[in-house]
Amino acid sequence: MSSETILNTAQFDPKVKQYWLTIWLLVASITLFGIVLLPIVAVLVWWLGGRILAAMSATLSEKKLVVKRGIWVREEKSIPLDKITDVAMTQGPLMRVFGLYRLSFETAGQSGPGALVSLLGVVDAHLFREAILTQKERAAEQQGNHKSGQSAAQGSTEQDDQALMQRLVDAVERIDARLARLEQEPKA
């Protein structure tokens, strides 16, 4: 990403930790064993949630989206914008309570169902989504202009090749004509 200009960087809402905590507390309170461990689960999820959230980043550049995350196993995915087929924005009932959205990115050629990458809790998710889609369109237009310039250059190359071929044919015809005249001249 060294030579590309960074256009946008996602910020993550700290309410994601509260969302994760709520989910884990609901799961723990459903199980008999989990009820005993509720305080430990709460502290652990709150601490880990902060670390996970701090390790998450999403950066939009001119040609790609780079998503980084992970505490123990660090993961970095670079998604070329021209491969993105859909940027879905979802909000479940519990997410709605916290005002959170999940952005899911699907790409051309991905194997298996579901999103290749999803981001939970991006601040102003709809604006980040629009920035990605707008840059995707710009990149496609630039690539289209580049391809039309290449085909125009190829067209002029073909014309140049035809002109060169015609000059070669003319030169060969002149050489043939001179050879024919030389053959007709009496030898001394």
Backbone torsions as a table, in degrees:
resi	resn	phi	psi	omega
1	MET	NA	8.7	-173.3
2	SER	-64.8	-40.0	-175.6
3	SER	-93.6	-11.5	-178.4
4	GLU	-89.8	145.0	178.0
5	THR	-77.9	133.0	176.5
6	ILE	-82.8	122.6	-177.2
7	LEU	-95.1	-33.4	-176.1
8	ASN	-158.7	145.1	176.7
9	THR	-128.9	129.6	-178.7
10	ALA	-75.6	140.3	171.5
11	GLN	-107.7	144.6	-177.8
12	PHE	-109.8	136.4	-177.4
13	ASP	-72.4	129.3	178.7
14	PRO	-63.5	-15.0	177.8
15	LYS	-66.7	-11.1	176.4
16	VAL	-60.6	-39.2	177.8
17	LYS	-60.2	-42.4	179.1
18	GLN	-65.0	-38.5	178.2
19	TYR	-62.1	-49.9	179.0
20	TRP	-61.2	-42.3	180.0
21	LEU	-61.0	-44.5	179.3
22	THR	-60.7	-45.5	179.3
23	ILE	-60.4	-47.9	-177.6
24	TRP	-66.7	-36.5	178.1
25	LEU	-68.2	-37.5	175.9
26	LEU	-63.5	-44.7	179.4
27	VAL	-64.3	-45.0	-178.5
28	ALA	-65.4	-36.6	-177.7
29	SER	-75.1	-17.8	177.4
30	ILE	-75.2	-34.8	-178.6
31	THR	-90.8	146.0	-179.7
32	LEU	-63.6	-42.7	-179.0
33	PHE	-68.3	-36.5	-177.9
34	GLY	-67.4	-30.8	-179.7
35	ILE	-61.0	-40.2	179.0
36	VAL	-64.3	-35.3	-174.9
37	LEU	-94.7	10.6	-176.7
38	LEU	-52.2	-46.7	-179.9
39	PRO	-62.9	-40.6	179.9
40	ILE	-66.9	-44.5	178.7
41	VAL	-59.9	-43.5	-178.6
42	ALA	-61.0	-48.1	-179.3
43	VAL	-65.4	-45.4	-178.9
44	LEU	-62.4	-47.2	-179.4
45	VAL	-65.4	-40.3	-179.7
46	TRP	-63.5	-44.5	-179.7
47	TRP	-67.5	-50.6	179.8
48	LEU	-63.9	-39.0	179.6
49	GLY	-58.6	-41.0	177.6
50	GLY	-64.4	-40.8	178.6
51	ARG	-67.0	-42.8	179.4
52	ILE	-63.6	-44.3	-179.4
53	LEU	-63.3	-40.9	179.3
54	ALA	-66.3	-27.5	-178.4
55	ALA	-84.8	-9.5	-177.5
56	MET	-86.3	138.7	173.1
57	SER	-153.0	152.2	175.5
58	ALA	-141.3	123.8	-176.2
59	THR	-125.8	127.9	178.4
60	LEU	-100.5	124.6	175.3
61	SER	-116.0	-171.0	-175.8
62	GLU	-64.0	-31.8	-173.6
63	LYS	-123.3	-9.2	-175.7
64	LYS	-153.2	165.3	173.7
65	LEU	-114.8	125.8	-179.8
66	VAL	-111.9	121.9	-179.7
67	VAL	-115.4	127.5	178.4
68	LYS	-122.9	142.6	175.8
69	ARG	-166.0	167.7	176.2
70	GLY	114.4	142.5	177.3
71	ILE	-101.0	-62.0	-179.1
72	TRP	-83.8	-49.3	177.2
73	VAL	-105.7	106.0	-178.8
74	ARG	-83.6	135.3	-175.9
75	GLU	-127.5	135.2	175.3
76	GLU	-131.7	122.9	178.0
77	LYS	-118.2	131.0	178.3
78	SER	-112.1	115.7	-175.9
79	ILE	-110.7	112.4	176.1
80	PRO	-61.9	134.9	-177.0
81	LEU	-61.3	-33.2	-179.3
82	ASP	-70.8	-12.5	177.4
83	LYS	-93.8	-13.9	-179.7
84	ILE	-71.8	123.5	179.1
85	THR	-101.3	-26.1	-179.0
86	ASP	-155.3	141.8	171.7
87	VAL	-122.2	99.7	-177.2
88	ALA	-90.3	143.5	177.2
89	MET	-121.1	115.6	-177.6
90	THR	-122.2	155.0	178.3
91	GLN	-148.0	108.8	177.1
92	GLY	-78.7	175.1	-177.4
93	PRO	-60.0	-43.2	179.4
94	LEU	-70.7	-36.2	176.2
95	MET	-61.5	-38.2	179.9
96	ARG	-61.3	-38.7	178.2
97	VAL	-59.5	-39.8	-178.7
98	PHE	-91.7	-4.7	-179.3
99	GLY	71.1	34.5	-177.5
100	LEU	-107.8	154.1	174.6
101	TYR	-129.6	155.9	173.7
102	ARG	-114.8	125.3	173.6
103	LEU	-98.1	127.3	-179.7
104	SER	-119.4	132.0	-176.6
105	PHE	-111.5	120.4	175.4
106	GLU	-110.5	143.7	-175.6
107	THR	-126.0	158.0	175.2
108	ALA	-67.6	134.2	176.7
109	GLY	84.3	3.4	178.6
110	GLN	-74.2	145.7	-179.4
111	SER	-99.3	142.3	177.5
112	GLY	88.1	159.0	179.7
113	PRO	-77.1	162.1	176.4
114	GLY	90.0	177.4	-175.8
115	ALA	-80.9	147.8	174.7
116	LEU	-69.2	-43.1	-179.6
117	VAL	-140.3	143.1	171.7
118	SER	-136.8	145.2	-179.1
119	LEU	-122.2	126.6	180.0
120	LEU	-104.5	131.1	171.4
121	GLY	83.2	25.5	176.0
122	VAL	-67.3	128.5	176.8
123	VAL	-66.7	134.4	-176.0
124	ASP	52.6	55.1	-176.1
125	ALA	-55.9	-39.8	-178.8
126	HIS	-65.0	-34.9	177.9
127	LEU	-71.4	-39.2	178.0
128	PHE	-65.8	-41.2	177.4
129	ARG	-60.1	-47.1	179.6
130	GLU	-63.0	-38.5	178.0
131	ALA	-61.4	-41.1	179.1
132	ILE	-65.3	-48.1	-177.9
133	LEU	-65.5	-38.3	178.4
134	THR	-65.1	-45.1	179.7
135	GLN	-67.5	-33.8	176.0
136	LYS	-60.0	-44.7	178.5
137	GLU	-64.8	-43.4	178.3
138	ARG	-59.9	-45.5	-179.2
139	ALA	-62.7	-38.8	178.7
140	ALA	-66.1	-40.3	178.1
141	GLU	-64.4	-43.7	179.1
142	GLN	-62.6	-40.1	178.8
143	GLN	-67.1	-38.5	177.4
144	GLY	-63.6	-42.6	177.7
145	ASN	-64.5	-38.7	179.4
146	HIS	-64.8	-42.6	179.8
147	LYS	-66.6	-39.9	179.8
148	SER	-67.5	-33.9	175.1
149	GLY	-65.7	-38.1	177.6
150	GLN	-65.8	-43.6	-178.8
151	SER	-67.5	-34.4	176.0
152	ALA	-65.8	-40.5	177.9
153	ALA	-65.4	-39.0	177.8
154	GLN	-66.2	-38.0	178.1
155	GLY	-62.6	-43.7	179.0
156	SER	-68.8	-31.9	176.3
157	THR	-65.0	-41.1	177.6
158	GLU	-64.2	-40.2	177.7
159	GLN	-64.9	-42.0	177.4
160	ASP	-61.6	-41.7	178.4
161	ASP	-62.3	-42.2	179.5
162	GLN	-65.8	-39.7	178.6
163	ALA	-65.0	-42.2	177.8
164	LEU	-63.3	-42.6	179.0
165	MET	-61.5	-41.1	179.8
166	GLN	-65.4	-39.7	177.8
167	ARG	-64.2	-39.2	178.5
168	LEU	-65.3	-42.4	178.3
169	VAL	-61.9	-43.4	178.4
170	ASP	-61.7	-41.8	179.8
171	ALA	-64.4	-42.5	179.2
172	VAL	-63.9	-40.2	178.5
173	GLU	-63.5	-40.4	177.9
174	ARG	-64.8	-40.9	178.9
175	ILE	-63.7	-43.2	178.0
176	ASP	-60.6	-42.6	-179.4
177	ALA	-63.7	-42.4	179.1
178	ARG	-66.0	-40.9	177.7
179	LEU	-62.2	-40.4	179.1
180	ALA	-63.4	-41.2	178.6
181	ARG	-65.7	-40.3	179.8
182	LEU	-64.0	-36.3	179.0
183	GLU	-68.8	-30.1	-178.2
184	GLN	-81.5	-22.5	-179.5
185	GLU	-70.8	142.3	177.7
186	PRO	-66.8	144.6	-178.9
187	LYS	-87.3	142.1	-176.5
188	ALA	-96.1	NA	NA
